[in-house]
């Protein structure tokens, strides 16, 4: 069962992502609490797969698989809400058709759009379908096939064939990680196939990813930022990404507190 991530735990995650490792003593000093208090906080994060216990402290999880979906839903929620709000403002009123892919940030986008009228939604993500399900003004078409129960989606050839039957105004999708050269990364080849099918069958491709995806290591390499017409994120790209940021300036939308900045 997903536990709520506290502000201190969210900060612990940021520290470990920035430094790849943090000792218990270092974290205790950061928050001016006892090592025992820190251990309780990081143990909860480790139990959810967000961190990994190592000698003397914690590090990032081994990246041969993604973090469990339920844990990802509670990770960086404010950032994902800001991204979702920015995408909601970008999508015009009045009869748009949307392909929405797997992942937690696309689910947040679906929640932000859930009260719209006259939308047509085409998705392989059951969480996205559920977000729209109570609105009779939204037509929902869902991919059939074998469900990934922990992620609640359908991927692979089934998803490719499904999305290939349609042409949507907008494709909205997430990604496992973004490399410094703009390469898009994911954890499973089936996820990549589904994402590329959305890109290939929409008129305007929208990548949605919070700042934790910058430089995040995932094993399957496929696609690039130049496949995306627009990229919505919550922070300016880090210094290592400046060549990419400059190349795609104008297509990067930073959903900062209270406003959207064109990077």
TORKOL-4160 file (C-alpha; in steps of 0.2 Angstrom, whole numbers, padded with zeros to 4 digits, m for minus):
263
<pt num="1" X="0000" Y="0000" Z="0000"/>
<pt num="2" X="0007" Y="0017" Z="m0005"/>
<pt num="3" X="0012" Y="0028" Z="0010"/>
<pt num="4" X="0012" Y="0047" Z="0009"/>
<pt num="5" X="0029" Y="0054" Z="0005"/>
<pt num="6" X="0033" Y="0068" Z="0018"/>
<pt num="7" X="0042" Y="0084" Z="0013"/>
<pt num="8" X="0057" Y="0078" Z="0022"/>
<pt num="9" X="0057" Y="0062" Z="0012"/>
<pt num="10" X="0055" Y="0071" Z="m0004"/>
<pt num="11" X="0070" Y="0081" Z="0000"/>
<pt num="12" X="0080" Y="0065" Z="0004"/>
<pt num="13" X="0075" Y="0059" Z="m0013"/>
<pt num="14" X="0082" Y="0075" Z="m0021"/>
<pt num="15" X="0098" Y="0074" Z="m0011"/>
<pt num="16" X="0101" Y="0055" Z="m0016"/>
<pt num="17" X="0097" Y="0059" Z="m0034"/>
<pt num="18" X="0109" Y="0074" Z="m0034"/>
<pt num="19" X="0123" Y="0064" Z="m0026"/>
<pt num="20" X="0119" Y="0046" Z="m0030"/>
<pt num="21" X="0122" Y="0041" Z="m0012"/>
<pt num="22" X="0119" Y="0049" Z="0005"/>
<pt num="23" X="0124" Y="0043" Z="0022"/>
<pt num="24" X="0113" Y="0042" Z="0037"/>
<pt num="25" X="0124" Y="0053" Z="0047"/>
<pt num="26" X="0124" Y="0066" Z="0033"/>
<pt num="27" X="0105" Y="0066" Z="0031"/>
<pt num="28" X="0103" Y="0067" Z="0050"/>
<pt num="29" X="0114" Y="0083" Z="0050"/>
<pt num="30" X="0104" Y="0090" Z="0035"/>
<pt num="31" X="0088" Y="0089" Z="0045"/>
<pt num="32" X="0095" Y="0091" Z="0063"/>
<pt num="33" X="0087" Y="0075" Z="0068"/>
<pt num="34" X="0094" Y="0058" Z="0076"/>
<pt num="35" X="0100" Y="0044" Z="0064"/>
<pt num="36" X="0086" Y="0033" Z="0071"/>
<pt num="37" X="0073" Y="0046" Z="0064"/>
<pt num="38" X="0082" Y="0046" Z="0047"/>
<pt num="39" X="0082" Y="0027" Z="0046"/>
<pt num="40" X="0064" Y="0027" Z="0049"/>
<pt num="41" X="0061" Y="0039" Z="0035"/>
<pt num="42" X="0073" Y="0030" Z="0022"/>
<pt num="43" X="0066" Y="0013" Z="0027"/>
<pt num="44" X="0049" Y="0018" Z="0021"/>
<pt num="45" X="0057" Y="0025" Z="0005"/>
<pt num="46" X="0066" Y="0009" Z="0002"/>
<pt num="47" X="0051" Y="m0002" Z="0006"/>
<pt num="48" X="0042" Y="0008" Z="m0009"/>
<pt num="49" X="0057" Y="0005" Z="m0020"/>
<pt num="50" X="0062" Y="0023" Z="m0021"/>
<pt num="51" X="0079" Y="0021" Z="m0013"/>
<pt num="52" X="0090" Y="0006" Z="m0010"/>
<pt num="53" X="0099" Y="0002" Z="0007"/>
<pt num="54" X="0118" Y="0001" Z="0006"/>
<pt num="55" X="0131" Y="0000" Z="0019"/>
<pt num="56" X="0131" Y="0016" Z="0029"/>
<pt num="57" X="0116" Y="0025" Z="0020"/>
<pt num="58" X="0105" Y="0024" Z="0004"/>
<pt num="59" X="0108" Y="0025" Z="m0015"/>
<pt num="60" X="0097" Y="0025" Z="m0030"/>
<pt num="61" X="0088" Y="0009" Z="m0034"/>
<pt num="62" X="0096" Y="m0003" Z="m0047"/>
<pt num="63" X="0089" Y="0003" Z="m0063"/>
<pt num="64" X="0085" Y="m0014" Z="m0072"/>
<pt num="65" X="0067" Y="m0010" Z="m0068"/>
<pt num="66" X="0056" Y="0005" Z="m0065"/>
<pt num="67" X="0049" Y="0010" Z="m0048"/>
<pt num="68" X="0033" Y="0002" Z="m0044"/>
<pt num="69" X="0018" Y="0012" Z="m0051"/>
<pt num="70" X="0010" Y="0015" Z="m0035"/>
<pt num="71" X="0026" Y="0022" Z="m0028"/>
<pt num="72" X="0028" Y="0033" Z="m0043"/>
<pt num="73" X="0011" Y="0040" Z="m0041"/>
<pt num="74" X="0016" Y="0048" Z="m0025"/>
<pt num="75" X="0033" Y="0055" Z="m0031"/>
<pt num="76" X="0034" Y="0073" Z="m0036"/>
<pt num="77" X="0015" Y="0076" Z="m0036"/>
<pt num="78" X="0016" Y="0095" Z="m0036"/>
<pt num="79" X="0028" Y="0095" Z="m0051"/>
<pt num="80" X="0016" Y="0083" Z="m0060"/>
<pt num="81" X="0001" Y="0094" Z="m0056"/>
<pt num="82" X="0010" Y="0109" Z="m0063"/>
<pt num="83" X="0014" Y="0100" Z="m0079"/>
<pt num="84" X="m0003" Y="0093" Z="m0080"/>
<pt num="85" X="m0011" Y="0111" Z="m0078"/>
<pt num="86" X="0001" Y="0118" Z="m0092"/>
<pt num="87" X="m0004" Y="0104" Z="m0104"/>
<pt num="88" X="m0022" Y="0107" Z="m0100"/>
<pt num="89" X="m0020" Y="0125" Z="m0104"/>
<pt num="90" X="m0011" Y="0120" Z="m0120"/>
<pt num="91" X="m0025" Y="0108" Z="m0127"/>
<pt num="92" X="m0039" Y="0119" Z="m0135"/>
<pt num="93" X="m0057" Y="0117" Z="m0130"/>
<pt num="94" X="m0069" Y="0109" Z="m0142"/>
<pt num="95" X="m0068" Y="0092" Z="m0149"/>
<pt num="96" X="m0049" Y="0087" Z="m0148"/>
<pt num="97" X="m0044" Y="0069" Z="m0150"/>
<pt num="98" X="m0030" Y="0063" Z="m0138"/>
<pt num="99" X="m0019" Y="0048" Z="m0137"/>
<pt num="100" X="m0012" Y="0046" Z="m0119"/>
<pt num="101" X="0001" Y="0034" Z="m0115"/>
<pt num="102" X="0007" Y="0025" Z="m0100"/>
<pt num="103" X="0015" Y="0032" Z="m0084"/>
<pt num="104" X="0010" Y="0043" Z="m0069"/>
<pt num="105" X="0013" Y="0060" Z="m0077"/>
<pt num="106" X="0001" Y="0056" Z="m0092"/>
<pt num="107" X="m0012" Y="0051" Z="m0078"/>
<pt num="108" X="m0010" Y="0068" Z="m0070"/>
<pt num="109" X="m0013" Y="0076" Z="m0087"/>
<pt num="110" X="m0029" Y="0065" Z="m0089"/>
<pt num="111" X="m0035" Y="0071" Z="m0071"/>
<pt num="112" X="m0032" Y="0089" Z="m0076"/>
<pt num="113" X="m0043" Y="0086" Z="m0092"/>
<pt num="114" X="m0056" Y="0075" Z="m0084"/>
<pt num="115" X="m0070" Y="0088" Z="m0084"/>
<pt num="116" X="m0068" Y="0094" Z="m0102"/>
<pt num="117" X="m0082" Y="0092" Z="m0115"/>
<pt num="118" X="m0081" Y="0083" Z="m0132"/>
<pt num="119" X="m0065" Y="0075" Z="m0130"/>
<pt num="120" X="m0060" Y="0058" Z="m0138"/>
<pt num="121" X="m0047" Y="0049" Z="m0128"/>
<pt num="122" X="m0037" Y="0034" Z="m0135"/>
<pt num="123" X="m0027" Y="0025" Z="m0122"/>
<pt num="124" X="m0017" Y="0010" Z="m0117"/>
<pt num="125" X="m0017" Y="0016" Z="m0099"/>
<pt num="126" X="m0032" Y="0010" Z="m0087"/>
<pt num="127" X="m0028" Y="0024" Z="m0075"/>
<pt num="128" X="m0031" Y="0037" Z="m0089"/>
<pt num="129" X="m0047" Y="0028" Z="m0094"/>
<pt num="130" X="m0053" Y="0029" Z="m0076"/>
<pt num="131" X="m0049" Y="0047" Z="m0074"/>
<pt num="132" X="m0061" Y="0051" Z="m0088"/>
<pt num="133" X="m0074" Y="0037" Z="m0085"/>
<pt num="134" X="m0086" Y="0048" Z="m0075"/>
<pt num="135" X="m0088" Y="0061" Z="m0089"/>
<pt num="136" X="m0101" Y="0056" Z="m0101"/>
<pt num="137" X="m0094" Y="0070" Z="m0113"/>
<pt num="138" X="m0078" Y="0060" Z="m0116"/>
<pt num="139" X="m0077" Y="0046" Z="m0128"/>
<pt num="140" X="m0064" Y="0033" Z="m0122"/>
<pt num="141" X="m0056" Y="0020" Z="m0133"/>
<pt num="142" X="m0045" Y="0007" Z="m0123"/>
<pt num="143" X="m0032" Y="m0005" Z="m0130"/>
<pt num="144" X="m0036" Y="m0023" Z="m0128"/>
<pt num="145" X="m0024" Y="m0037" Z="m0124"/>
<pt num="146" X="m0014" Y="m0043" Z="m0109"/>
<pt num="147" X="m0014" Y="m0031" Z="m0095"/>
<pt num="148" X="0002" Y="m0027" Z="m0084"/>
<pt num="149" X="m0006" Y="m0028" Z="m0067"/>
<pt num="150" X="0006" Y="m0017" Z="m0058"/>
<pt num="151" X="0007" Y="m0003" Z="m0071"/>
<pt num="152" X="m0011" Y="m0006" Z="m0077"/>
<pt num="153" X="m0007" Y="m0004" Z="m0095"/>
<pt num="154" X="m0005" Y="m0013" Z="m0111"/>
<pt num="155" X="0011" Y="m0012" Z="m0121"/>
<pt num="156" X="0021" Y="m0020" Z="m0135"/>
<pt num="157" X="0014" Y="m0026" Z="m0152"/>
<pt num="158" X="m0004" Y="m0025" Z="m0146"/>
<pt num="159" X="m0002" Y="m0007" Z="m0141"/>
<pt num="160" X="0007" Y="m0003" Z="m0158"/>
<pt num="161" X="m0007" Y="m0011" Z="m0168"/>
<pt num="162" X="m0021" Y="m0002" Z="m0157"/>
<pt num="163" X="m0013" Y="0016" Z="m0159"/>
<pt num="164" X="m0010" Y="0013" Z="m0178"/>
<pt num="165" X="m0029" Y="0012" Z="m0181"/>
<pt num="166" X="m0031" Y="0030" Z="m0176"/>
<pt num="167" X="m0025" Y="0048" Z="m0180"/>
<pt num="168" X="m0026" Y="0059" Z="m0165"/>
<pt num="169" X="m0024" Y="0078" Z="m0164"/>
<pt num="170" X="m0012" Y="0076" Z="m0149"/>
<pt num="171" X="m0001" Y="0062" Z="m0142"/>
<pt num="172" X="0003" Y="0064" Z="m0123"/>
<pt num="173" X="0016" Y="0052" Z="m0116"/>
<pt num="174" X="0030" Y="0051" Z="m0103"/>
<pt num="175" X="0047" Y="0043" Z="m0103"/>
<pt num="176" X="0058" Y="0033" Z="m0091"/>
<pt num="177" X="0073" Y="0045" Z="m0093"/>
<pt num="178" X="0081" Y="0058" Z="m0104"/>
<pt num="179" X="0100" Y="0058" Z="m0108"/>
<pt num="180" X="0110" Y="0074" Z="m0110"/>
<pt num="181" X="0110" Y="0073" Z="m0129"/>
<pt num="182" X="0091" Y="0072" Z="m0129"/>
<pt num="183" X="0089" Y="0053" Z="m0131"/>
<pt num="184" X="0074" Y="0046" Z="m0123"/>
<pt num="185" X="0076" Y="0031" Z="m0112"/>
<pt num="186" X="0064" Y="0018" Z="m0105"/>
<pt num="187" X="0064" Y="0002" Z="m0095"/>
<pt num="188" X="0056" Y="m0011" Z="m0107"/>
<pt num="189" X="0056" Y="m0012" Z="m0126"/>
<pt num="190" X="0037" Y="m0014" Z="m0125"/>
<pt num="191" X="0035" Y="0003" Z="m0117"/>
<pt num="192" X="0046" Y="0011" Z="m0131"/>
<pt num="193" X="0035" Y="0003" Z="m0144"/>
<pt num="194" X="0019" Y="0010" Z="m0137"/>
<pt num="195" X="0027" Y="0027" Z="m0135"/>
<pt num="196" X="0033" Y="0027" Z="m0153"/>
<pt num="197" X="0016" Y="0021" Z="m0159"/>
<pt num="198" X="0008" Y="0037" Z="m0151"/>
<pt num="199" X="0021" Y="0048" Z="m0159"/>
<pt num="200" X="0019" Y="0041" Z="m0176"/>
<pt num="201" X="0000" Y="0042" Z="m0176"/>
<pt num="202" X="m0003" Y="0060" Z="m0169"/>
<pt num="203" X="m0002" Y="0077" Z="m0176"/>
<pt num="204" X="0006" Y="0085" Z="m0161"/>
<pt num="205" X="0017" Y="0075" Z="m0149"/>
<pt num="206" X="0018" Y="0081" Z="m0131"/>
<pt num="207" X="0032" Y="0074" Z="m0120"/>
<pt num="208" X="0028" Y="0076" Z="m0101"/>
<pt num="209" X="0041" Y="0073" Z="m0089"/>
<pt num="210" X="0046" Y="0080" Z="m0072"/>
<pt num="211" X="0064" Y="0085" Z="m0068"/>
<pt num="212" X="0069" Y="0069" Z="m0060"/>
<pt num="213" X="0070" Y="0061" Z="m0077"/>
<pt num="214" X="0084" Y="0072" Z="m0082"/>
<pt num="215" X="0099" Y="0061" Z="m0083"/>
<pt num="216" X="0090" Y="0046" Z="m0076"/>
<pt num="217" X="0097" Y="0030" Z="m0081"/>
<pt num="218" X="0085" Y="0018" Z="m0090"/>
<pt num="219" X="0092" Y="0004" Z="m0101"/>
<pt num="220" X="0081" Y="0004" Z="m0117"/>
<pt num="221" X="0087" Y="0018" Z="m0129"/>
<pt num="222" X="0074" Y="0024" Z="m0142"/>
<pt num="223" X="0068" Y="0041" Z="m0148"/>
<pt num="224" X="0074" Y="0058" Z="m0146"/>
<pt num="225" X="0067" Y="0075" Z="m0140"/>
<pt num="226" X="0067" Y="0080" Z="m0159"/>
<pt num="227" X="0052" Y="0067" Z="m0160"/>
<pt num="228" X="0042" Y="0079" Z="m0149"/>
<pt num="229" X="0034" Y="0095" Z="m0155"/>
<pt num="230" X="0033" Y="0101" Z="m0137"/>
<pt num="231" X="0041" Y="0096" Z="m0120"/>
<pt num="232" X="0032" Y="0100" Z="m0104"/>
<pt num="233" X="0043" Y="0099" Z="m0088"/>
<pt num="234" X="0043" Y="0108" Z="m0071"/>
<pt num="235" X="0061" Y="0115" Z="m0070"/>
<pt num="236" X="0073" Y="0122" Z="m0082"/>
<pt num="237" X="0085" Y="0109" Z="m0089"/>
<pt num="238" X="0101" Y="0107" Z="m0079"/>
<pt num="239" X="0118" Y="0114" Z="m0085"/>
<pt num="240" X="0123" Y="0098" Z="m0093"/>
<pt num="241" X="0108" Y="0099" Z="m0104"/>
<pt num="242" X="0111" Y="0117" Z="m0110"/>
<pt num="243" X="0115" Y="0112" Z="m0128"/>
<pt num="244" X="0099" Y="0102" Z="m0129"/>
<pt num="245" X="0089" Y="0117" Z="m0121"/>
<pt num="246" X="0096" Y="0129" Z="m0133"/>
<pt num="247" X="0092" Y="0118" Z="m0148"/>
<pt num="248" X="0074" Y="0115" Z="m0143"/>
<pt num="249" X="0071" Y="0133" Z="m0136"/>
<pt num="250" X="0053" Y="0138" Z="m0139"/>
<pt num="251" X="0047" Y="0120" Z="m0138"/>
<pt num="252" X="0051" Y="0117" Z="m0120"/>
<pt num="253" X="0038" Y="0123" Z="m0108"/>
<pt num="254" X="0043" Y="0124" Z="m0089"/>
<pt num="255" X="0028" Y="0124" Z="m0078"/>
<pt num="256" X="0036" Y="0134" Z="m0063"/>
<pt num="257" X="0026" Y="0140" Z="m0048"/>
<pt num="258" X="0011" Y="0150" Z="m0054"/>
<pt num="259" X="0017" Y="0151" Z="m0072"/>
<pt num="260" X="0023" Y="0143" Z="m0088"/>
<pt num="261" X="0040" Y="0148" Z="m0095"/>
<pt num="262" X="0045" Y="0145" Z="m0113"/>
<pt num="263" X="0063" Y="0139" Z="m0111"/>
